[in-house]
Amino acid sequence: MRLIARLLICCLPLFSLSSEAATVSDLYQVREPVASQQPEERDNALGRALQTLVLRLTGDREAVNNPALAELRQDPQQIISQYGYEEDSLLVDFDPVSTDRSLRQAGLSLWGANRPAILAWWLNDGSDGSSLVGDGQSSAAALHQAAQHRGLPLRLPIADLNEQLLATPENLGAAEPQALRTASERYAADALLAVQAREDNGQWQAQWRLWLGDTREQGKAQGADQAALADAVLLLVSERLAQRYVVAPGAATNLTLEVQGADLARYAELQRILEPLAAQLHKVEGDRLIYRVNASAEQLRAQLALVNLQEVTVDPQPVDASQSPQPPIGEPAPQVLRRDDVLRFRW
């Protein structure tokens, strides 16, 4: 409490935080289609909902088969707060606290609700011609539904005339989509997704490319219709992103994180983005926050990039051992802290 009080005092001036990362508010809500409301169909849908959620939180298709989750697979209602029918679907709300606890006890690492906002340039090439899917169009519903199903914050361009002319196969298939990057600046997203989807003999296929920072991912997907294709593409995208943000079990280490330039708003943002890493605020020194974090350095860097933090590198200064005070004979030498376990960032 003293640390929080000191933080409130030193951070009274509030400044806006420029961050594109989005919080997935419905991360623990899963919608599964059902053919009826019979008990057997309901139980099957609850099992699928658990599988969907575990994949959404871990990015690992095999995670749900973890032996430690056997009891949970048998009775998913242990971590379900409520469920109900909505049209032809079963809407399931999982309890975040009990869900996270169960998965962590099973040794699984989780991906938090703070995730990179993705701007999708999605070009459909069907029997009636090619068109860019824009926000507000009827064709956008399948993309938004698939994004919710896979736990991704998805944005779409407005698809006005200029953007329709820009969304050519050449621009979407470019190795470096500079034209799309320039047009995407107005949407303030973290990642850029370019998808070329086409219909072929009643089936839909797509080639997709994803750019996030200086990394690029790509792949192919297919589906029986546009909705199935959208879900297949975003499933692959979520798995690739999870590799960046979810640390493998056993790969985490105890790190010290120093963040400079903090104010009250930024402190709140840090608390939110560091939550999956079991971060603990250790010290406050003016506008500098010092955390203890259990994560890999790569995962920590990826998380902090979502709020535009820049890493600060400090060149080690040579130390003259002859000038260092020596402990008295018989007393243990003072502990020397490793400096490679300290990561420094600033706004």
N, C-alpha and C positions, 0 to 999 in steps of 0.2 A: 504493500500500500504506500510506503514511503516513496518507492521509486515512481509510482504513478503520480503521486502528489507533486513530486519534483518535476516530473515531465509536464504536468499541467501548468505549472508555474512558468517553466522556461519556454513553453510553446504557446503562449496565449495568442500571438498573432497567427491568424489562419490564412493559409494560401491555398489556391486551387492546386490539385494534384493532376498533372497531365499523365493520364494512364489510359491505354486502350483496352487493357485486359478486362474481361467481363466476368461477373459472378453468375454461375448457373444456378438460378433460384430454385428450379424444380429438379435438381440433380437426383433427389431420392424419390421421385415420382415416376412410375413406369406404367405405360399403357400397352396392354397386350390384347390383340383381337381374339374374340371368342365366337364359336358357332352357336352356343346356347348358354343358358344359365344353369345347366345341370351341375351337380356337385363334382362329378368327375372332370367335366370341362373346366370348371373353376379351379380345381386343384392343379390341373395341368398348366393353366394360365399363370397361377401363382408360382409354379416352378420355373416357368419361362421368365417371369418377371424377376425372380431372384438371379437367374443366369444373366439376364440383361444388365441388372444393376451391378453385379460383381464385375462383369466385363467393363462396364462404364467407369467403375471406380479403380480398377487395377490395370486396364488395358491388356489383359492376358486372358485369352479364350479358355485356357486350361485351369484358371484359378478356381473356378467354381467346383472343379473336381478334387480340390484339396481334401485329403482324408479328414482333416480337422473340421470340415464343413459338412460332414456326412449327416449329422443330426439336423443341421439347418436345412439341408436339401430335403430331408424327410418331412420337415415341418417348418416351412418358411414363415408361418404366421408368428413365430417367436419374435421376429424383428419387424413385423408389419403393424403400423399404427391404425390403419383403416384401409378398406377397399370397397369399391362399389362399381356398378355397371353404368356405362355411359354409351348409349347407342349400341354398337356391336363390339364394344371393347370393355375390358376389365381395367379399371383405373386403380393402381395400387400405390399407397403411400407408405414407404418404409421409414422407420424411426432412425434418424441419422446417428444418434448416440449409440444405441444398441447395435446398429449395423456396423459402424466403424469399430466398436469394441470387439465384435465377433470376428471380423476380418483381420484385425490386428493380432488377436489372440491366435489366429490360425497362421500367423507369420507372414501375412500379406502386406505389402506396401501400397499405400493409397494415393490417388491423385485428388487433390482438393477441388473445391468448387470454383476457385479462381483460375480461369483458363484463357488461353489466347483467343481473342476475337478474330474470326475468320471471315474475310470478304470473298464470296464465291462469284466468279464470272462463269456462269453455267450456260452453255450454248447447246440448245436442242436442235438436232437435224432430223426432222421427221418427214412423213409423207406430204405434209402441207408446207414444207419449207423450213428454213432455219430461223431461230429467234433466240434472243438473249432473255433469260428468265429475270424479270425485275420484281422488286419488292412490291407487293400489292396485286400482282397478277395471280390468276387462278392457279397457274402452274407452280407458283412459289409455295403453295401449301404443302406439297409433298416434300419439298426441301426442308421447310421449317419443322415438319413433323419428324423427318429423319434425323435432323439435328438434335431435337429434343430427345429422341429415342437413344441417341448415341452420346448425349451429354456434352454437346458442343455449342458454343455461342456463335451462331451463324448470322451473317449480314449479307444482304443482296443489294446490288446497285439499283438505281431507279429505272435503269434501262430506257433512258430517253433516246432521241434520235441519234445524238452524238455517240452515245455509248453503244447503241445497236450497230452503228457503222464501225466502231472500234473493235467490237467483238468478232473478229474474223478468225478462221482456223489458223492463219499464220501468226496472229498475235497471241492466241491462246496456246499455241504449240511451240512458241519461241523458247529457247533455252534461257534467255534473260528477257523477261517480259517488261521492258522499260515503258512501253506505251501503256500497259495496264497499271504499272506502278504509279505513273503520273496521274492517271485518271482515278486511282484508288485513294489518293491522299485525302480527298474530301470526306472519306468514310472512316478515317482514323481507326484502322484495324491493325492487328498484330501480324496476321498471316494472310497470304494471298493464295486462293485456290482457283485454278483454271480447269474447267471440265468441258470436254467435247463429247457430247452424247448423241448417238444416232440409233435409229430404228432399223432393224434388218430382219426381215421375215418374221415380224411379230415379236421379236426380242429386242431388248435395248442393251447397248454396249457403250462403254465410256472409257476414254483415256483421261487421266487426271494428273495434274502437277500441283505441288504445294510448295510455297516459298515461305520460310520463317527465318528472319534474320539472314544469315549467310548460308543457310542450309536449304537443300531442295530435296523433296521426295516426289516420287511418281509411281504410277501403277495403272492397272486396268481393272474393270469391274463389269458385271453384267447382271441383268435382272429381267423378270418377266414383263414388267411395265415400268413406267417412270418412277413410281413410288418405291418399288423394289430396288431399282437401280440407285436411287438417291440414298437409300439405307445402306446398300453395299459399298458405295463410294465413301460415305461418311464413317462407316465402320472401319474401313482401311485407314482413313485419315486419323481417326481417334487412336488406333493402335500405333501408328507411327509417332504421333505426338506423345503418347504415353511413354514411349521409349525415352523421350527427352525429359519428361517431368516426373516420372515415377522411378525411384531408385530401387534397384534389385535388392531383395532381402540379403543381408550380410554385407552389402557394399557401403552402407552408411558408416560414417565416422563422426566423432565429436569435433565440431568446428566452432571457432569463435568468429562471430560476424560483427564488424564495426560499420555503422552507417552514419555518414556525416550529412548535415543539412536538414535534419528532421524538424518538423513542427507537429502540431497536434493532429492535423489531418493526415500527414504522412505516417505518423505513429499508428493511427488506426488502420491505414492501408497495409502497413507492414505486418501488423498483428494478423490481419486477414490472410495475407499471402503466405505467411510463414507457418500458419496453423498446421498444415499437413506434415511439417518437418519437426514437430514437437519442440518448437523454439521457446526459450525462456529468456525474458529480459533480465539481464544481469546487472547492468549499470547504466546510469544516465549522466553524461558530462556535457552540460550546455546543450548544443544541438546534435550531440553525438550519442548514438544508442549502441549498446554492446549486448549482443545476444549469445546464448549458448544454443547451438543447433545440432541436431542429429540428422545428417544427410551426407550425400556425396557432394564434392565441390562442383561437379558438373550440373547436378540437379539444382543446387543452390543458385548458381549463376543463371540457369534457365528461368527459375522462378523470379529472380530479381529483375531480369530483363523485361518482364511484363509490366513493371512500373518505371521503366526507363532509368534505372539506376546504373551508374557507370562505375566500373571497377577501378580502384586506385592501386597502383603498384608502387611498392616502396623498395628501393634498392637497399640491401643490407649494408650497414656501415662497418668497416673493419674495426675490430676491438683489439687493443693492446692488452694482452693477458697480464703483462707485468704490472699494469696500472690497476688491475682489479684487486679489491681487498680479499685476502685469503682467510678462510675460517681457521679458528684456533685448532691446534692439534687435538685429535680425538673427536671433534665435532663433524657431523656430516656436511658435505658441500651443499650449498644452496641449489635448489632445483632450477634447472635451465629449461625454460619453456621453448618448445619448437615453434618457429615462426611460420612454418608452412601450413599450420592449421588455423591461421588467422586470415580471413578474407575481408578486405576493406572496400566499401562502396560509398558513393556520394551522389547527391542530386545535383 
